[in-house]
Amino acid sequence: MTQRMHRYDARTVDLVFDYMRERLQYDPVPLDHPGDGERLGAVLDGLLSAGGNDPAEVLKLYDHELSRAVISADSPRYLSFIPCAPTKAALLFDMVVSCASLQGISWLEAAGAIAAENQVLRLISDRAGLPESAGGCFVSGGSAGNLSALVVARDTARHRLGLGIGARLRIAVSDQTHSSVTNTLNIIGVEKLLVPTEDHRLTGAALRAALAADEDPGSVIAVVGTAGTTNAGIVDDLAGIAEVARESGLWFHVDGAYGGAGLFAPSVRAKYDGIEHADSFVVDPHKWLFAPFDCAALVYRDPRPAKAVHTQDASYLDVLHTGDHEREWNPTDYAYHLTRRARGLPLWFSLAVHGTDAYSEAVEAGIRLARDTAELIRAEYPHLEVVREPELSCLVYRRRGWQAEDYYAWSEQLLKDQVGFVTPTGWEGEVVSRFAFLHPGTTMEMVREILDTMA
Ligand SMILES: *Cc1c(COP(=O)(O)O)cnc(C)c1O
């Protein structure tokens, strides 16, 4: 009786597998709806009881109530924020990871899983042009990656400069840098040197000028370049920033959480020139490399300082660090985490099955959708206007004459009608509309259908 929960129960397995099979076959995946707190509260009321419930009933409640109150990020009509459209192979392998209880901390416990994850990190490092020495680990998201990398930047600078904990340190960022970096700086007690952008793009020249004009340039220890802003997909002048970083001895971190996937797209690869000089680099496969949540790749040019900063000293962990240091790799040593899911494996499986060409094609599909939509707006929608030429797969555009409330009302109706999930965004103080293309199954017919509602 005590083991009941851990015994194989064929009925529950069939129930859940049947549900998964059905979910995997949705084509297209429906958008579904925002939740109503009162209704959700009512259906959940009393569910967690001493005696439990029939799994069929609980699954039905999930299917009919809870899952309908989740907007599907893998719908081809989900064009807000950054969608998440995993390959079927990656989704399936996520289930394998889930039923195998892999502890992704250490080589001792999970060498097989870590070897495969590292193969993917190697592939990404190669695409970025990072040296053979590069390495890192998979973390939960871009925020976790930025935090882990900038802690290493901070501590190596402190060490190099012989500074104590209270010393003033700053990291150069732009006015377009992602909010997670601002969060990181708050967490790690480092100030910002805010560098103005030119057409929303951080350049080496602007960084150099900001440092030259600063009264305390010695306190600036790192710079963050963005390889694809989340709002408009703008890639900073990475080569220029790298040059200034080298001149001034700054740690060069590249936040490619969304746009890093463009390294796989030949049509835009040149925009990333200079990324090969990064000291650390983050890309979220759960964004534009078609992995399920939550999966971010964090790579260091030289992993040794990262290991020095992040290795946790707990006596029960000593055994993890007594092996062959050249060959053994403990992902836990390269970010602030300890326990971790082997979250790189779904991507590894999908890459191994489909090959990198399929990824290049799928990333290019998003870029093409953004370009074609810009063309379509110019050709056929005189009341709409492209705000900025798309560089990657995001497109910012406006409906002439609309105010903020028009966009919000339109967006809400669009979702209600299940035509699209397209939320307004801000652009230079104005509310405008934005598409984030990513799902290769999004069609120009869907785009037209959405644009037609903005008459
Ligand atoms: C999405 C994003 C992040 C944050 O990544 P999470 O995976 O959501 O934590 C950071 N930087 C950029 C540029 C992003 O697009």
The ligand as an SDF file (V2000), in Angstrom:
LIG
                    3D

 15 15  0  0  0  0  0  0  0  0999 V2000
   13.7620   36.6350  -23.4090 C   0  0  0  0  0  0  0  0  0  0  0  0
   14.9790   37.3990  -23.1910 C   0  0  0  0  0  0  0  0  0  0  0  0
   15.6530   37.3580  -21.9690 C   0  0  0  0  0  0  0  0  0  0  0  0
   15.1040   36.6020  -20.7940 C   0  0  0  0  0  0  0  0  0  0  0  0
   15.1000   35.2340  -21.0520 O   0  0  0  0  0  0  0  0  0  0  0  0
   14.1720   34.2520  -20.1980 P   0  0  0  0  0  0  0  0  0  0  0  0
   14.4150   32.9390  -20.8550 O   0  0  0  0  0  0  0  0  0  0  0  0
   12.7760   34.7420  -20.3590 O   0  0  0  0  0  0  0  0  0  0  0  0
   14.6350   34.3090  -18.7920 O   0  0  0  0  0  0  0  0  0  0  0  0
   16.8300   38.0640  -21.8530 C   0  0  0  0  0  0  0  0  0  0  0  0
   17.3060   38.7820  -22.8780 N   0  0  0  0  0  0  0  0  0  0  0  0
   16.6920   38.8560  -24.0750 C   0  0  0  0  0  0  0  0  0  0  0  0
   17.2880   39.6680  -25.1690 C   0  0  0  0  0  0  0  0  0  0  0  0
   15.5080   38.1600  -24.2660 C   0  0  0  0  0  0  0  0  0  0  0  0
   14.8780   38.2180  -25.4420 O   0  0  0  0  0  0  0  0  0  0  0  0
  1  2  1  0
  2  3  1  0
  2 14  2  0
  3  4  1  0
  3 10  2  0
  4  5  1  0
  5  6  1  0
  6  7  2  0
  6  8  1  0
  6  9  1  0
 10 11  1  0
 11 12  2  0
 12 13  1  0
 12 14  1  0
 14 15  1  0
M  END
$$$$
